[in-house]
Amino acid sequence: MERLNMVVALVVLLGLAGSSAGAVYKVGDSAGWTTMGNVNYGLWASKQTIAVGDTAVFTYNKNFHNLLEVSKADYQSCNAASPIATYATGNDSIVLKSAGPRYFLCGFPGHCAAGQKVVINVKKTSSAAPSMAPLAPMAPAPSSGAESGSATATPAPTPNANGASSTGFSVGFGIVSLLASLCF
């Protein structure tokens, strides 16, 4: 009986841990963070329901782009001179820890004015349900050899209707299954 109580307690704890995992959003979907393909980041952001605890992932060619978090005024004027934070890895994951708008732009000359900027409106709570579906593979970025052109990227299908992936439930379920098999 004591062993059963321990398993039940572990199941409850793992369920709580799995449900607290935030969703992951790839900014720009398959196109990523770029000036290629006329990506409309405002439209992309308007279709997302991003909440506190979720993660925004910016993927880009670090030889041609960077990522700056800026104030609202600097966002509106495309001013990259005094960023709140600077990222330049080409694969930046930003955990969104508080509700409200977050302002991002590319600091390379002319990129913000060309539309490489986004406001991410972070909600207080998540409406993304956990999914046991595997994360769909990302489509490769168009390879034109240059960052200026008119190639059009076709977004890859996403595993959840809101474009987010959530793996907390499936990981937690796998751990619970393993623990149950060890205890019985």
C-alpha positions in Angstrom: 0.0 0.0 0.0 2.9 2.4 0.8 4.4 1.7 -2.6 1.0 2.6 -4.3 0.8 5.9 -2.3 4.3 6.8 -3.4 3.4 6.1 -7.1 0.2 8.2 -6.8 2.2 11.1 -5.2 4.8 10.9 -8.1 2.0 10.9 -10.7 0.4 14.0 -9.2 3.8 15.8 -8.9 4.8 15.0 -12.5 1.4 16.0 -13.8 1.8 19.4 -12.1 5.3 19.8 -13.5 4.3 18.7 -17.0 1.4 21.2 -17.1 3.6 24.1 -16.1 5.8 23.7 -19.2 5.1 26.6 -21.5 4.5 26.5 -25.2 7.3 27.2 -27.7 6.6 29.6 -30.6 8.9 29.9 -33.6 8.7 33.6 -34.6 7.9 33.8 -38.3 7.1 30.1 -38.4 9.2 28.3 -41.0 10.6 31.5 -42.5 12.1 32.4 -39.1 13.6 35.9 -38.4 14.5 37.3 -41.8 13.9 40.0 -44.4 13.4 37.3 -47.0 9.9 36.3 -48.3 8.0 39.4 -47.1 7.2 37.9 -43.7 4.5 39.9 -42.0 5.5 39.6 -38.3 2.5 41.7 -37.2 0.2 39.3 -38.8 2.1 36.3 -37.4 1.9 37.8 -33.8 -1.8 38.6 -34.2 -2.5 34.9 -34.8 -0.7 33.7 -31.6 -2.0 33.3 -28.1 1.3 33.7 -26.2 1.2 33.6 -22.4 3.5 34.0 -19.4 5.9 31.0 -19.3 5.9 30.5 -23.1 9.0 30.8 -25.1 9.6 32.8 -28.3 12.3 31.3 -30.5 14.0 33.5 -33.1 16.0 31.6 -35.7 18.1 33.5 -38.2 21.5 33.7 -40.0 23.7 35.6 -37.5 25.9 36.9 -40.4 22.9 38.9 -41.7 20.7 39.5 -38.6 20.5 40.0 -34.9 17.8 40.4 -32.4 17.2 43.4 -30.1 14.6 43.9 -27.5 13.8 47.6 -27.4 11.4 50.0 -25.8 8.0 50.9 -27.5 9.4 54.3 -28.6 12.5 52.7 -30.1 10.4 50.0 -31.8 8.2 52.6 -33.4 11.1 54.6 -34.7 13.3 51.6 -35.6 16.0 52.9 -33.2 18.6 50.2 -32.4 20.9 52.5 -30.5 19.9 51.6 -26.9 18.4 48.1 -26.7 17.1 46.5 -23.5 18.7 43.3 -24.6 20.9 42.1 -27.5 20.9 38.6 -29.0 23.2 37.4 -31.8 23.4 33.5 -31.7 21.1 32.8 -34.6 18.9 30.7 -32.4 17.6 32.7 -29.5 15.0 31.3 -27.0 13.4 34.0 -24.9 11.2 32.8 -22.0 8.4 35.3 -21.6 8.1 35.8 -17.8 5.6 38.7 -17.5 2.4 39.8 -19.2 2.4 42.8 -21.6 3.9 43.8 -24.9 7.5 42.9 -25.7 9.2 44.8 -28.6 11.8 43.2 -30.9 13.6 44.3 -34.0 16.7 43.5 -36.1 19.4 46.0 -35.6 21.1 45.6 -39.0 20.7 48.8 -41.0 17.4 49.0 -42.9 16.0 45.7 -41.7 13.6 47.1 -39.2 12.3 49.6 -41.7 11.8 46.7 -44.1 9.5 45.0 -41.6 11.8 42.9 -39.5 10.2 43.8 -36.2 7.6 42.3 -34.0 5.5 43.1 -30.9 4.7 40.0 -28.9 1.7 40.5 -26.6 2.1 38.2 -23.6 -1.1 37.2 -21.9 -1.4 36.3 -18.2 -2.4 32.7 -18.7 -1.9 30.1 -21.4 -4.8 28.6 -23.4 -2.5 26.1 -25.1 -3.5 22.5 -24.3 -0.8 19.9 -23.9 -0.4 17.7 -27.0 0.9 14.2 -27.3 1.5 14.8 -31.1 5.2 14.9 -32.0 6.7 18.2 -33.1 6.5 18.6 -36.8 9.9 18.9 -38.5 10.8 22.4 -39.5 11.0 23.1 -43.2 14.4 24.3 -44.3 14.9 28.0 -45.0 15.1 29.0 -48.7 18.7 29.0 -49.8 19.2 31.8 -52.3 22.7 32.6 -51.1 21.8 36.2 -50.2 19.4 37.8 -47.8 17.8 40.1 -50.3 15.3 38.9 -52.8 11.7 37.9 -53.3 11.6 34.3 -52.4 8.4 33.2 -50.8 8.5 30.8 -47.8 5.7 28.4 -47.3 5.0 27.8 -43.6 5.2 24.2 -42.4 2.1 22.7 -40.7 2.2 23.1 -36.9 1.2 20.4 -34.4 -1.3 22.6 -32.5 -3.9 24.9 -34.0 -2.2 28.0 -32.4 1.2 27.2 -33.8 2.8 26.3 -30.4 4.3 23.0 -29.4 3.9 21.6 -26.0 5.9 18.5 -24.9 5.3 18.7 -21.1 2.4 16.2 -21.1 4.1 13.6 -23.2 7.4 13.8 -21.3 5.5 13.6 -18.0 3.4 10.6 -19.2 6.6 8.8 -20.3 8.2 9.3 -16.9 5.1 8.2 -15.0 4.9 5.1 -17.2 8.5 4.2 -16.4 8.0 4.8 -12.7 4.9 2.7 -12.6 6.7 -0.2 -14.3 9.6 0.0 -11.8 7.3 0.0 -8.8 5.0 -2.8 -9.7 
